[in-house]
Amino acid sequence: MSKVRLQIIGLILLMFITGCSSTSDLNKSAEMHSKAGDYYQAIGQDHAAREEYQQADKTFDRADNVFSLLVDLFEHVSKDN
């Protein structure tokens, strides 16, 4: 295989590995916001619960965004140079 093909394959694999970890981190953060919302709801803090639920929704949306994967990939490649 040529050097260019190996670099492209490596870049694609790196994108999948980096994307999976960042997506899982964002999902964990969203789950924590959701749990905090449940807690605030249980103690009668409806406004705080609503804010936590909104933040959870935003974080779940960011986890599904391709742009976040590209940003993580760029940061990872930049650190190597």
C-alpha positions, -999 to +999 in steps of 0.1 A: +000+000+000+011+035-006+019+059+022-010+081+014-035+052+016-021+042+050-024+078+062-060+080+050-069+046+067-052+057+099-071+090+098-104+073+094-096+048+122-085+077+144-117+096+137-139+066+148-118+060+179-118+096+189-154+101+180-166+072+201-148+084+232-160+120+229-196+109+222-195+086+252-182+115+274-210+138+261-236+111+268-222+106+303-225+144+309-260+144+296-270+115+318-256+134+349-277+165+340-307+143+336-301+127+370-296+161+386-329+172+370-346+141+386-331+151+420-342+187+417-377+176+407-379+152+437-371+180+461-395+205+446-371+227+427-390+227+394-370+256+378-336+240+385-349+207+373-361+223+340-327+239+335-309+205+341-332+188+316-326+215+290-289+211+295-292+173+291-311+178+258-284+202+245-256+178+255-274+148+239-277+169+207-240+177+208-231+141+212-249+133+179-233+162+160-206+153+135-188+186+141-178+176+176-161+145+161-142+166+137-131+190+164-118+162+185-100+147+155-084+180+147-072+185+183-058+149+184-039+153+151-026+188+162-011+174+194+010+149+174+027+177+154 
